[in-house]
Amino acid sequence: MALIVQKYGGTSMGSPERIKNVARRVARYRAQGHDLVVVVSAISGETNRLIALAKEVQATPDPRELDVVISTGEQVTIGLLAMALKDIGIDARSYTGAQVKILTDSAFTKARIQHIDDAAMRADLAQGRVVIVAGFQGMDADGNITTLGRGGSDTTGVALAAALKADECQIYTDVDGVYTTDPRVVPEARRLKTVTFEEMLEMASLGSKVLQIRSVEFAGKYKVKLRVLSSFQDEGEGTLITFEEEQQMEKAVISGIAFNRDEARINISGVPDKPGIAYQILGPIADANVDVDMIIQNVGQEGTTDFSFTVHRNDFTKALGILETVQKHVGPSRWPAMIVSARYRWLAWACARTWVLLPPCSVPWRKRVSISR
């Protein structure tokens, strides 16, 4: 008998029938004698609907109140799944993030987990119940509802597996594993039987939608056995995410390519070419909890240089507003010719290990390839 944490995404919970399918899958594992903790996302599209609703009321929603609104999607699905399990004779109990006591910091919409109280879950497991937990959410020290950012249900699943010392964390999605690239873009893409945490971290950080990057970091840090499976197939081994294999160390070959269609590139021209200028620009960006991906600074000419960086398109407007404040602080006389421009881009990443799709010399080892949209 093993303790297994299963996480089901929005597509897997997309309709009453799919929720019943998830319940039947959970029942099969329970019949084999396993203890189960199930983490679920909101119904596919529900979080987007709630965000749009919030923006109809307030153009730039207050982060605390936005978390209150968008956390309700998972509250619906945990209750529905508990009902579906009870309907087929499986005792189950649902918990919101606050009820489990997933303690986070107070960075609304992008909170980070600080501690998990596993007492209530262990008590239910000891009584033979299936525990169902709302993904994507938690509670700060002041009792405020917080959310973990897009894809945060993956992080919830892995964090619970780490806290409970589960034997395995299974991530169920609409694909049957991690592929060498997006099969919707490249039909010849192949499923990987195994991939290392380091490789998965690279792909997740640069556009692969299979797992949220923070969930991969969590799994690697706490050595959580992680497997990606399809919720629409009854059989299959999926992809096991594991540690670097000794015989593969430092093999400079390619394992996959990840795409990101949500990057916004911001260019700043006429920046003073002097030490510390990058920090003056990016320090306030980081302080505002905006993640910066690629950074490029050109060779300076006549005392100035061009500076470019990328952020997620959702943070684009926020980053531009911060730059306006930074420019005023530095002083227009010191940035007399500063010009800010931006556009969205596609990014592709060639991740190291197994050759696939491209000739070996087409994408150099660990090199990012930028593709203008």
WOPEBEL-V410469 format. One record per residue. RES is the residue in one small letter. BURIAL is + if it has 9 or more other ideal C-beta (glycine too) atoms within 8 Angstrom, else -. Layout:
RES&BURIAL + RES&BURIAL
This chain:
m&- + a&- + l&+ + i&+ + v&+ + q&+ + k&+ + y&+ + g&+ + g&+ + t&+ + s&+ + m&+ + g&- + s&- + p&- + e&- + r&+ + i&+ + k&+ + n&+ + v&+ + a&+ + r&+ + r&+ + v&+ + a&+ + r&- + y&+ + r&+ + a&- + q&- + g&- + h&+ + d&- + l&+ + v&+ + v&+ + v&+ + v&+ + s&+ + a&+ + i&+ + s&+ + g&- + e&+ + t&+ + n&- + r&- + l&+ + i&+ + a&- + l&+ + a&+ + k&+ + e&- + v&- + q&- + a&- + t&- + p&+ + d&- + p&- + r&- + e&+ + l&+ + d&+ + v&+ + v&+ + i&+ + s&+ + t&+ + g&+ + e&+ + q&+ + v&+ + t&+ + i&+ + g&+ + l&+ + l&+ + a&+ + m&- + a&+ + l&+ + k&+ + d&- + i&+ + g&- + i&+ + d&+ + a&+ + r&+ + s&+ + y&+ + t&+ + g&+ + a&+ + q&- + v&+ + k&+ + i&+ + l&+ + t&+ + d&- + s&+ + a&+ + f&+ + t&+ + k&+ + a&+ + r&+ + i&+ + q&- + h&- + i&+ + d&- + d&+ + a&- + a&+ + m&+ + r&+ + a&- + d&+ + l&+ + a&- + q&- + g&- + r&+ + v&+ + v&+ + i&+ + v&+ + a&+ + g&+ + f&+ + q&+ + g&+ + m&+ + d&+ + a&- + d&- + g&- + n&+ + i&+ + t&+ + t&+ + l&+ + g&+ + r&- + g&+ + g&+ + s&+ + d&+ + t&+ + t&+ + g&+ + v&+ + a&+ + l&+ + a&+ + a&+ + a&- + l&+ + k&- + a&+ + d&- + e&+ + c&+ + q&+ + i&+ + y&+ + t&+ + d&- + v&+ + d&- + g&+ + v&+ + y&+ + t&+ + t&+ + d&+ + p&+ + r&- + v&- + v&+ + p&- + e&- + a&+ + r&- + r&+ + l&+ + k&- + t&+ + v&+ + t&+ + f&+ + e&- + e&+ + m&+ + l&+ + e&+ + m&+ + a&+ + s&- + l&+ + g&+ + s&+ + k&- + v&+ + l&+ + q&+ + i&+ + r&+ + s&+ + v&+ + e&+ + f&+ + a&+ + g&+ + k&- + y&- + k&- + v&+ + k&+ + l&+ + r&+ + v&+ + l&+ + s&+ + s&+ + f&- + q&- + d&- + e&- + g&- + e&- + g&+ + t&+ + l&+ + i&+ + t&+ + f&- + e&- + e&+ + e&- + q&- + q&- + m&- + e&- + k&- + a&- + v&+ + i&+ + s&+ + g&+ + i&+ + a&+ + f&+ + n&+ + r&- + d&+ + e&+ + a&+ + r&+ + i&+ + n&+ + i&+ + s&+ + g&+ + v&+ + p&+ + d&+ + k&- + p&- + g&- + i&+ + a&+ + y&- + q&+ + i&+ + l&+ + g&- + p&+ + i&+ + a&+ + d&- + a&+ + n&- + v&+ + d&- + v&+ + d&+ + m&+ + i&- + i&- + q&- + n&- + v&- + g&- + q&- + e&- + g&- + t&+ + t&+ + d&+ + f&+ + s&+ + f&+ + t&+ + v&+ + h&+ + r&+ + n&- + d&+ + f&+ + t&- + k&+ + a&+ + l&+ + g&- + i&+ + l&+ + e&- + t&+ + v&+ + q&+ + k&- + h&- + v&- + g&- + p&- + s&- + r&- + w&+ + p&- + a&- + m&+ + i&- + v&+ + s&- + a&+ + r&- + y&+ + r&+ + w&+ + l&+ + a&+ + w&+ + a&+ + c&+ + a&+ + r&+ + t&+ + w&- + v&+ + l&+ + l&+ + p&- + p&- + c&- + s&- + v&- + p&- + w&- + r&- + k&- + r&- + v&+ + s&- + i&- + s&- + r&-
